[in-house]
Amino acid sequence: MKRTISILAAAFASMQLLQAQQSLVPDSTFVTGAEPAKQELINDYSMIGVNYGVTFSNMYYSPSRHNRAYVFSPNYISIMYTKYSKMFGYIPNFGFSIGVATGNEGFAFKPNPQSGYVDNVDGAQRASIRVIEVPMLAQGHVDFDPLKLMISAGIYGGWRLGIQRSGPELDPQWQNAFRDYENRFDYGLQGGAGIAFMLDPVEIHFNCNIRWSWSSIYQPDYHDKYYFNYAYPLDIYATVGVHFQITKRRGKTRRELRRQAYEQVYGKDQDSTGQDRQDTEHRL
């Protein structure tokens, strides 16, 4: 009998201890409500920024040409709008950028080490082409506050605004003018990687990108109707940019704060259609 009473007493004490421990643990509603907060540490935020940099330009030729040289050009400028969002609603590592940029393409040749001969394109040994373009890029990013690593890839379309070329065999009338068989419309692929320092609401971006044009600088059959020639610009440009966050990167947005204020006053189940909530949020 005493043994039975002891067992029952021990079981009762264990139940009381278990209930006491459970009272210290938040209920499932609270825990479930906390999970989205962790997932939403990075908001679907947007920003706009200005980038400045330099370009190293070259050409990819077919048939190939040797002794090519890079053309250094300053004053690459772009204005970009970026929108970050979550893939599948909870992976906050993706974004989309679109904007307008102006920079340079070009080509140059250096003397052949053996013969000293300098190659040319229609008499031009060196050329710099000013372009304006609209890049559209997909971006992936990983944030390690206060740093952000970025990688981007996409397409662009543009227009070749002007050209400056030189060479001893060049006809002077084409030093600053396009020929009829030279293409002005430009398009292709571009992408690269970068790092950002985030000082909310300002971000400082450093990027290095490659731009590969799919628009040859001249029509492939201009010289021979049967033997085609191509010259595709292939550029490397490095930039530094200042970007301003238009909406909050972390924390609750104004919309979320208005909704929270409404729920604290009226509760979550007061409006079935959502119209009253929208009106109240607008007044708040």
C-alpha positions in Angstrom: 0.0 0.0 0.0 2.8 2.4 0.9 4.6 1.5 -2.3 1.4 2.3 -4.3 1.0 5.7 -2.5 4.6 6.5 -3.2 4.2 5.8 -6.9 1.1 7.9 -7.2 2.8 10.8 -5.3 5.8 10.6 -7.7 3.5 10.6 -10.7 1.6 13.6 -9.4 4.8 15.5 -8.7 6.0 14.7 -12.3 2.8 16.0 -13.8 3.0 19.2 -11.8 6.6 19.7 -12.9 5.7 19.1 -16.6 2.9 21.6 -16.4 5.2 24.2 -14.8 7.7 23.7 -17.6 5.1 24.0 -20.3 3.8 27.3 -18.8 7.3 28.8 -19.3 7.3 27.9 -23.1 5.4 30.3 -25.4 2.2 28.8 -26.9 2.2 27.5 -30.5 0.5 30.7 -31.7 3.3 32.8 -30.5 6.0 30.5 -31.9 4.2 30.3 -35.2 3.9 34.1 -35.3 7.6 34.4 -34.6 8.7 32.3 -37.5 7.6 34.8 -40.3 9.4 37.6 -38.4 12.7 35.7 -38.9 11.9 35.1 -42.5 11.0 38.8 -43.0 14.2 40.2 -41.5 15.0 41.5 -45.0 12.0 43.2 -46.5 10.9 43.4 -50.1 12.6 46.8 -50.4 13.6 49.0 -53.3 16.3 51.6 -53.9 17.7 53.9 -56.5 21.3 54.8 -57.1 24.0 56.5 -59.2 27.1 54.7 -60.3 30.4 56.0 -61.7 33.3 54.1 -63.2 35.8 53.3 -65.9 35.7 51.0 -68.9 38.3 48.8 -70.6 37.1 48.2 -74.1 38.2 45.6 -76.7 36.7 43.7 -79.6 36.1 40.1 -80.4 36.8 39.6 -84.1 35.9 36.8 -86.6 38.2 36.1 -88.4 40.5 36.8 -85.4 42.9 39.6 -85.3 46.1 39.7 -83.2 47.9 42.3 -81.1 44.7 43.8 -79.8 44.9 46.4 -77.0 42.4 47.6 -74.4 41.0 51.2 -74.7 40.7 52.9 -71.3 37.8 55.2 -71.0 36.5 57.2 -67.9 33.0 58.5 -67.3 30.9 55.4 -67.2 27.7 56.7 -65.5 24.5 54.8 -64.7 21.3 55.4 -62.8 19.7 52.2 -61.6 16.4 51.3 -59.8 16.6 48.0 -57.8 13.7 46.0 -56.4 14.4 43.1 -54.0 11.8 40.4 -53.4 11.6 36.9 -51.9 11.5 33.8 -54.0 8.7 31.4 -53.0 7.7 34.0 -50.5 10.5 33.4 -48.0 14.0 33.4 -49.7 15.1 37.0 -49.6 18.1 36.8 -51.9 16.8 38.0 -55.2 16.2 41.2 -57.0 15.8 43.0 -60.3 17.5 46.1 -61.6 16.7 48.4 -64.5 18.1 51.8 -65.5 19.9 53.9 -68.0 23.7 54.1 -68.5 26.2 55.7 -70.8 29.7 54.4 -71.4 32.2 53.5 -74.1 33.0 50.7 -76.5 36.1 50.6 -78.7 39.1 48.9 -80.1 42.9 49.4 -80.5 45.9 47.6 -81.9 49.5 47.6 -80.7 52.6 47.0 -82.9 53.5 43.4 -83.8 56.6 42.5 -81.7 58.4 41.0 -84.7 57.5 43.2 -87.7 56.2 46.4 -85.9 53.1 46.4 -88.1 50.0 47.9 -86.5 46.7 46.4 -87.7 43.6 48.6 -88.5 39.9 48.5 -89.2 39.3 50.5 -92.4 42.3 52.7 -91.6 41.6 53.2 -87.9 44.1 51.8 -85.5 42.2 53.0 -82.5 38.5 53.9 -81.9 36.3 54.9 -78.9 32.5 54.7 -79.3 30.1 56.5 -76.9 27.0 54.5 -76.2 23.8 54.9 -74.2 22.0 51.8 -73.0 19.2 50.4 -70.9 20.4 47.4 -68.8 17.9 45.0 -67.3 19.5 42.6 -64.7 18.5 39.9 -62.4 20.4 40.0 -59.1 21.2 37.5 -56.4 22.6 38.8 -53.0 23.7 37.5 -49.6 23.7 39.9 -46.7 26.2 39.8 -43.8 25.5 43.1 -42.1 27.0 45.5 -42.8 28.1 43.8 -46.0 26.2 42.5 -49.0 27.7 40.2 -51.8 26.0 40.6 -55.2 26.0 38.8 -58.5 24.0 39.9 -61.5 23.3 38.9 -65.1 21.0 40.2 -67.8 20.5 41.9 -71.1 20.8 45.4 -72.4 19.8 47.5 -75.5 21.3 50.7 -76.6 22.4 53.2 -79.2 25.9 54.2 -80.4 25.9 57.9 -80.1 29.3 58.9 -81.5 32.7 57.7 -82.5 36.3 59.0 -82.3 39.0 57.1 -84.3 42.5 57.7 -85.4 45.2 56.2 -87.6 47.7 57.3 -90.2 45.7 55.6 -93.0 42.3 56.8 -91.8 40.3 59.2 -94.1 39.8 62.4 -92.0 36.0 62.5 -92.8 35.5 59.4 -90.7 37.3 60.5 -87.6 34.0 61.5 -85.9 31.4 60.1 -88.2 29.8 56.7 -88.8 29.8 55.0 -92.2 26.6 53.8 -93.7 27.5 50.1 -93.1 28.3 50.6 -89.4 25.6 49.5 -86.9 24.3 52.1 -84.5 21.9 49.9 -82.6 23.5 47.9 -79.8 22.4 45.0 -77.7 23.8 42.0 -75.8 24.5 40.5 -72.4 26.1 41.9 -69.3 26.7 40.8 -65.7 29.2 40.8 -62.9 29.8 40.7 -59.2 30.2 43.2 -56.4 30.1 44.1 -52.7 28.1 46.7 -50.9 28.5 48.5 -47.6 25.1 49.1 -46.1 24.7 52.1 -43.9 20.9 52.1 -43.9 19.3 54.0 -45.6 22.4 54.5 -47.8 24.4 51.7 -49.5 27.9 52.0 -51.1 28.3 49.6 -54.0 31.5 48.4 -55.7 31.0 46.3 -58.9 33.0 44.8 -61.7 31.0 43.8 -64.8 31.5 42.4 -68.3 29.4 43.7 -71.2 29.4 41.5 -74.4 27.7 43.1 -77.4 25.9 40.9 -79.9 25.8 43.8 -82.4 28.8 43.9 -84.7 30.2 47.4 -85.3 29.7 46.9 -89.0 27.5 44.8 -91.2 29.2 41.4 -91.8 29.0 41.5 -95.6 30.1 45.1 -96.1 33.5 44.1 -97.5 32.7 40.8 -99.2 29.3 39.4 -100.0 30.6 35.8 -99.5 33.2 36.2 -96.8 31.7 37.7 -93.7 33.5 39.7 -91.0 32.4 40.4 -87.4 33.6 42.7 -84.7 31.8 42.4 -81.3 32.6 44.8 -78.5 33.7 43.1 -75.3 34.1 45.5 -72.4 35.0 45.4 -68.7 33.8 48.2 -66.5 34.3 48.9 -62.8 32.0 51.2 -60.8 31.4 52.7 -57.4 27.9 53.8 -56.6 25.7 55.4 -53.9 22.2 53.9 -53.5 19.4 55.2 -51.4 16.8 52.8 -49.9 13.3 54.0 -50.9 11.6 51.6 -48.5 12.9 49.9 -45.3 15.4 47.1 -45.7 14.8 45.7 -42.2 12.1 46.1 -39.7 8.4 46.8 -40.1 7.2 48.9 -43.0 4.7 51.7 -42.6 2.0 49.5 -44.0 2.8 46.8 -41.4 2.8 49.4 -38.6 -0.6 50.7 -39.7 -2.1 47.1 -39.8 -0.6 46.4 -36.4 -2.2 49.5 -34.9 -5.5 48.7 -36.5 -5.5 45.1 -35.0 -4.6 46.4 -31.6 -7.6 48.8 -31.6 -10.2 46.7 -33.5 -8.9 43.2 -33.4 -8.2 40.9 -36.3 -11.8 39.6 -37.0 -13.7 42.9 -37.1 -13.7 43.3 -40.8 -14.6 40.5 -43.2 -14.2 42.3 -46.5 -11.0 44.2 -45.7 -12.6 47.5 -46.9 -13.0 48.9 -43.4 -9.4 48.0 -42.6 -8.1 49.8 -45.6 -10.1 52.9 -44.8 -8.9 52.9 -41.2 -5.3 52.3 -42.2 -5.6 55.3 -44.6 -6.8 57.5 -41.7 -4.0 56.3 -39.5 
